[in-house]
Amino acid sequence: MNSATDNHALPILVIYTGGTIGMQESARGLVAAGDFESRMAAALATLPPDRQRRLPRHVLWEAASPIDSSSATPADWVALANMIAERYREFAGFVVLHGTDTLAWCATSLAFRLQGLSKPVIVTGAQKPLEAADSDALDNLEAALRFATESTLREVCVSFGGRLMRGCRARKWYTASSLGFETPNWPLLGEMVDHAPVLYPSRCWQSRGAPQFELAATPLPDVVRLLLWPGIRAREVVRWLDDDQIKGVVIECWGSGNLPEDAELLGVLARAASAGKTMVAISQCPVGGVNLDVYATGRTLTEIGILSGDDMTPEAAHSKLAHLLAQALSPEELKQRFLTPLVGERGAFAT
């Protein structure tokens, strides 16, 4: 291992956790598979020579038991953040290979735990396995390795389908398309053009100062998502909110922050807030955010202490709330930090 401190002299650490990118066929369909190092090397060796020469030196860490990402938990992402933090000085950047089902959750979780990055952390995967016909895996792997060498990139990103996206803004958008993900409330951070990475610096997050990682211990506080539906009744919500183990609630409202005009339902939310549960409101609409001043019920939410999630994704609102609740902050500190963009997860893009 090169001991130089210059990032350009250091390799990239590729972390293989599992997911479709490394799966293989079985009698029952695709299953998680190992021996990824030799398989990845064989795939990269099929690239044209000029593209092979542009790949950075890299080292692979392979999970002993690769998993389908639908089985991933916040504890897995805490462990990933800890690994990156522990080996931070050894590598110029990091590539995390992850299943697509919870890839956006992984990227968002890493973003809040790895605040203050001065190196890129690129999360990617594939819609088809590495060895499958017409697979997107090799292109995604090549792009992630190339973006991971961009020293001016200082955040957790998702690289997929030739596009670079802010990790805490990404959502899985397509079940099968090679595009995979979108960031509905933030523009692309970069793209692969003629097999070369191109960044759009004005859209990238500018971290301030030295790394200030916040590596919360597990288990994380329990946070639930309350998705409104037509005909929702207060007694159904009580079953969730009366649980003393629940510390936070993400309320997914209609439109710009609307709820049913139901005094009993609002009363349940008010009692939960007064009992010390931290609650935040986001929109069910993927594009845009909440504005709790538009409708009377939205203003009622503000009056009972529910915080605006602005244009955050459900993944970001949930992950951020759980992360902050784990920091043992005072209620006022928690509120202030939730309402402040920590890693570019909230706030409209100004052109």
Backbone hydrogen bonds, N-H to C=O, Kabsch-Sander energy under -0.5 kcal/mol:
donor,donor_aa,acceptor,acceptor_aa,energy
9,A,6,D,-1.8
10,L,6,D,-0.5
10,L,7,N,-1.4
12,I,57,R,-2.3
13,L,93,G,-2.2
14,V,12,I,-0.6
14,V,59,V,-3.4
15,I,13,L,-0.6
15,I,95,V,-3.5
16,Y,14,V,-0.6
16,Y,61,W,-3.1
17,T,15,I,-0.7
17,T,97,L,-2.3
18,G,97,L,-0.5
19,G,67,I,-1.4
22,G,19,G,-1.4
23,M,20,T,-1.5
24,Q,31,V,-2.1
26,S,29,G,-0.8
29,G,26,S,-1.7
31,V,24,Q,-2.3
39,R,35,D,-1.2
40,M,36,F,-3.1
41,A,37,E,-2.3
42,A,38,S,-2.1
43,A,39,R,-2.0
44,L,40,M,-2.7
45,A,41,A,-1.7
46,T,43,A,-1.5
47,L,44,L,-1.5
51,R,48,P,-0.9
52,Q,48,P,-2.1
53,R,49,P,-2.1
54,R,50,D,-0.8
55,L,51,R,-0.5
55,L,52,Q,-1.2
59,V,12,I,-2.8
61,W,14,V,-3.2
63,A,16,Y,-2.5
67,I,17,T,-1.9
71,S,68,D,-2.5
72,A,69,S,-1.4
76,D,73,T,-1.1
77,W,73,T,-1.2
78,V,74,P,-2.2
79,A,75,A,-2.1
80,L,76,D,-1.9
81,A,77,W,-2.3
82,N,78,V,-2.3
83,M,79,A,-2.2
84,I,80,L,-2.5
85,A,81,A,-2.5
86,E,82,N,-2.5
87,R,83,M,-1.7
88,Y,85,A,-0.9
90,E,87,R,-1.1
91,F,87,R,-0.6
91,F,88,Y,-0.8
92,A,11,P,-2.7
93,G,11,P,-0.6
94,F,120,P,-2.1
95,V,13,L,-2.7
96,V,122,I,-3.1
97,L,15,I,-3.2
97,L,95,V,-0.6
98,H,96,V,-0.6
98,H,124,T,-2.7
103,L,100,T,-0.8
104,A,100,T,-0.5
106,C,102,T,-2.3
107,A,103,L,-2.7
108,T,104,A,-2.2
109,S,105,W,-2.6
110,L,106,C,-2.6
111,A,107,A,-2.0
112,F,108,T,-1.6
113,R,109,S,-1.5
114,L,110,L,-2.1
115,Q,112,F,-0.6
117,L,114,L,-0.7
121,V,155,E,-1.7
122,I,94,F,-3.2
123,V,121,V,-0.5
123,V,157,C,-3.1
124,T,96,V,-2.8
130,L,21,I,-2.1
132,A,129,P,-1.4
135,S,132,A,-1.3
140,N,136,D,-2.1
141,L,137,A,-2.6
142,E,138,L,-2.8
143,A,139,D,-2.5
144,A,140,N,-2.4
145,L,141,L,-2.2
146,R,142,E,-2.1
147,F,143,A,-2.9
148,A,144,A,-2.0
149,T,146,R,-1.3
150,E,147,F,-1.7
151,S,149,T,-1.1
153,L,150,E,-1.9
154,R,152,T,-0.7
157,C,121,V,-2.9
157,C,155,E,-0.5
158,V,165,M,-2.7
159,S,123,V,-2.0
159,S,157,C,-0.5
160,F,158,V,-0.5
160,F,163,R,-2.4
163,R,160,F,-1.5
164,L,190,G,-2.7
165,M,158,V,-2.9
167,G,156,V,-2.5
169,R,166,R,-1.5
170,A,166,R,-0.8
170,A,167,G,-0.8
171,R,182,E,-2.1
173,W,180,G,-2.4
174,Y,180,G,-1.8
180,G,177,S,-0.8
181,F,179,L,-3.0
182,E,171,R,-2.0
186,W,183,T,-1.9
189,L,164,L,-2.8
190,G,164,L,-1.2
191,E,198,V,-2.3
192,M,162,G,-2.4
193,V,191,E,-0.6
193,V,196,A,-3.1
194,D,192,M,-0.5
196,A,193,V,-1.0
198,V,191,E,-2.6
200,Y,189,L,-2.9
203,R,200,Y,-2.1
204,C,201,P,-1.3
207,S,205,W,-0.9
209,G,207,S,-0.6
212,Q,115,Q,-1.5
214,E,113,R,-1.7
215,L,213,F,-0.5
216,A,214,E,-1.3
222,D,245,Q,-0.7
224,V,248,G,-2.1
226,L,224,V,-0.5
226,L,250,V,-3.2
227,L,225,R,-0.8
228,L,226,L,-0.6
228,L,252,E,-1.7
232,I,229,W,-2.0
236,E,233,R,-1.0
237,V,233,R,-1.4
238,V,234,A,-2.4
239,R,235,R,-1.0
240,W,236,E,-0.5
240,W,237,V,-1.1
241,L,237,V,-2.4
242,D,238,V,-2.5
243,D,240,W,-1.2
244,D,242,D,-0.6
246,I,243,D,-1.4
247,K,222,D,-2.7
247,K,245,Q,-0.6
248,G,222,D,-1.6
249,V,278,T,-2.3
250,V,224,V,-2.9
251,I,249,V,-0.7
251,I,280,V,-3.4
252,E,226,L,-2.6
252,E,250,V,-0.6
253,C,251,I,-1.0
253,C,282,I,-3.0
254,W,258,N,-2.2
257,G,254,W,-2.4
258,N,254,W,-3.0
262,D,260,P,-2.1
263,A,261,E,-0.5
266,L,262,D,-2.6
267,G,263,A,-2.1
268,V,264,E,-1.8
269,L,265,L,-2.0
270,A,266,L,-2.4
271,R,267,G,-2.4
272,A,268,V,-2.0
273,A,269,L,-2.3
274,S,270,A,-2.5
275,A,271,R,-1.4
276,G,273,A,-1.5
277,K,272,A,-2.0
278,T,247,K,-2.3
279,M,277,K,-0.6
280,V,249,V,-2.6
281,A,307,L,-3.0
282,I,251,I,-2.5
284,Q,253,C,-2.4
290,V,310,D,-2.0
291,N,256,S,-3.7
294,V,291,N,-1.9
299,R,295,Y,-2.1
300,T,296,A,-1.9
301,L,297,T,-1.7
302,T,298,G,-1.6
303,E,299,R,-2.3
304,I,300,T,-1.7
305,G,302,T,-1.4
306,I,301,L,-2.7
307,L,279,M,-2.6
309,G,281,A,-3.1
312,M,309,G,-2.3
317,A,313,T,-2.8
318,H,314,P,-2.4
319,S,315,E,-2.3
320,K,316,A,-2.8
321,L,317,A,-2.1
322,A,318,H,-2.3
323,H,319,S,-2.4
324,L,320,K,-2.8
325,L,321,L,-2.4
326,A,322,A,-1.2
327,Q,324,L,-1.7
328,A,325,L,-0.8
329,L,324,L,-0.6
334,L,330,S,-2.9
335,K,331,P,-2.2
336,Q,332,E,-2.5
337,R,333,E,-2.6
338,F,334,L,-2.5
339,L,335,K,-2.1
340,T,337,R,-0.6
351,T,349,F,-0.6
